[in-house]
Amino acid sequence: MKYELIIFDWDGTLMDSSAKIVNTMHLASDRLGVARKTDEQVKDIIGISLQPAIMRLFDTDDASFAQRLAEEYKHVYLQLDQTPCPLFDGAAEVLDRLHVDRMNMAVATGKARRGLNRAWQQSGTGHYFVASRCADEAQSKPSPDMLEQILSELDIPPQAALMVGDTEYDMLMAQALGMDRVAVSYGVHDEDRLLACSPVSVIHHIRELLDVIYP
């Protein structure tokens, strides 16, 4: 096979979590007395690490405000918001097929480590992945830092890896390393925005990834 490693984004690529993220940000804003941003504005920053995402969303350089809202967001996400976050249809089957074929798989996510571990536990998918990097372990996307750390840990060159994600941030960090990338159209960024980052393919269902890996 052409690839030795498939690196997945998490939210919006494997897990359908955008509704929970948007609702949580709205509720956290309410609790701090901050005017809500639109659903689309919140979706636009999904994938970036939380505090930089908040600073971008609210167009502020006030790190103290961003930290307060980030803490409120975490509290709401864990304790108050009950919006379900299922895996996308077909995601488990794709992961299982790649696992059976002994494909190395990793995750590069804007979630914190605690959040990714919780998502793995809830979805029963953690055993599929040989490496991962989270928002509190690397520079925020679109910096390629997460990918560079994963590649270094596994001793795999960028040319032998494939990034799969739903945002331009995923595409840009892979592009910075000359790494092939597949964009999924069912996440938070529209197809035209993804195509501007020159992915090798845009897929409309996660099962279509197998056609890219096994041409």
ZILINSUL-V585089 format. One record per backbone hydrogen bond with DSSP energy under -0.5 kcal/mol. CO is the residue of the C=O (numbers start at 0). NH is the residue of the N-H. E is the energy in kcal/mol with one decimal. If there is no record, write none. Layout:
((CO & NH & E) (CO & NH & E))
This chain:
((3 & 103 & -1.0) (4 & 161 & -2.0) (5 & 7 & -0.6) (5 & 105 & -2.3) (6 & 163 & -2.8) (7 & 107 & -2.4) (9 & 12 & -1.7) (9 & 13 & -2.4) (9 & 14 & -2.1) (13 & 87 & -2.5) (14 & 11 & -3.0) (14 & 16 & -1.6) (16 & 20 & -2.3) (17 & 21 & -2.7) (18 & 22 & -2.4) (19 & 23 & -2.7) (20 & 24 & -2.1) (21 & 25 & -2.1) (22 & 26 & -2.5) (23 & 27 & -2.7) (24 & 28 & -2.3) (25 & 29 & -2.4) (26 & 30 & -2.1) (27 & 31 & -1.2) (28 & 31 & -0.5) (28 & 32 & -0.6) (28 & 33 & -2.8) (29 & 32 & -1.2) (37 & 41 & -2.1) (38 & 42 & -2.6) (39 & 43 & -1.7) (40 & 44 & -0.7) (41 & 44 & -1.2) (42 & 45 & -1.3) (44 & 47 & -1.8) (47 & 46 & -0.5) (48 & 52 & -2.5) (49 & 53 & -2.4) (50 & 54 & -2.1) (51 & 55 & -2.1) (52 & 56 & -3.0) (53 & 57 & -2.6) (54 & 59 & -2.3) (55 & 58 & -0.8) (60 & 62 & -1.3) (61 & 65 & -2.2) (62 & 66 & -2.3) (63 & 67 & -2.2) (64 & 68 & -2.6) (65 & 69 & -2.3) (66 & 70 & -2.3) (67 & 71 & -2.1) (68 & 72 & -2.8) (69 & 73 & -2.4) (70 & 74 & -2.0) (71 & 75 & -2.6) (72 & 76 & -3.0) (73 & 77 & -2.2) (74 & 78 & -2.9) (74 & 79 & -0.6) (75 & 79 & -1.7) (75 & 80 & -2.9) (85 & 15 & -3.2) (87 & 90 & -2.4) (89 & 93 & -2.2) (90 & 94 & -2.5) (91 & 95 & -2.3) (92 & 96 & -2.4) (93 & 97 & -2.4) (94 & 98 & -2.2) (95 & 99 & -2.6) (96 & 100 & -1.8) (97 & 102 & -2.8) (98 & 101 & -1.7) (103 & 5 & -2.3) (104 & 129 & -2.9) (104 & 130 & -0.8) (105 & 7 & -3.0) (106 & 132 & -2.2) (109 & 49 & -0.5) (110 & 134 & -3.3) (111 & 115 & -2.4) (112 & 116 & -2.7) (113 & 117 & -1.9) (114 & 118 & -2.3) (115 & 119 & -2.7) (116 & 120 & -2.3) (117 & 121 & -2.6) (118 & 122 & -2.2) (119 & 123 & -1.7) (119 & 124 & -1.2) (119 & 125 & -0.6) (124 & 127 & -2.0) (125 & 128 & -1.3) (130 & 106 & -1.3) (132 & 108 & -2.3) (133 & 136 & -1.9) (133 & 137 & -0.6) (139 & 142 & -2.0) (142 & 145 & -0.6) (143 & 147 & -2.8) (144 & 148 & -2.4) (145 & 149 & -2.1) (146 & 150 & -2.8) (147 & 151 & -2.2) (148 & 152 & -2.4) (149 & 153 & -2.1) (150 & 154 & -1.1) (150 & 155 & -1.9) (156 & 159 & -1.9) (157 & 160 & -1.7) (159 & 3 & -3.3) (159 & 4 & -1.4) (160 & 179 & -0.7) (161 & 6 & -3.3) (162 & 181 & -3.1) (163 & 8 & -2.6) (164 & 183 & -2.2) (165 & 188 & -1.3) (166 & 170 & -1.7) (167 & 171 & -3.0) (168 & 172 & -1.8) (169 & 173 & -1.6) (170 & 174 & -2.7) (171 & 175 & -2.0) (173 & 176 & -1.2) (173 & 178 & -2.6) (174 & 177 & -1.4) (179 & 162 & -2.3) (180 & 199 & -2.7) (180 & 200 & -0.8) (181 & 164 & -2.1) (182 & 202 & -2.7) (183 & 186 & -0.7) (189 & 193 & -1.7) (190 & 194 & -2.8) (191 & 195 & -1.4) (193 & 196 & -1.8) (194 & 197 & -1.9) (200 & 182 & -2.4) (202 & 184 & -2.8) (204 & 207 & -1.8) (205 & 208 & -1.7) (206 & 209 & -1.3) (207 & 210 & -0.8) (207 & 211 & -0.9) (208 & 211 & -0.7) (208 & 212 & -2.2) (209 & 213 & -2.7) (211 & 214 & -0.5))
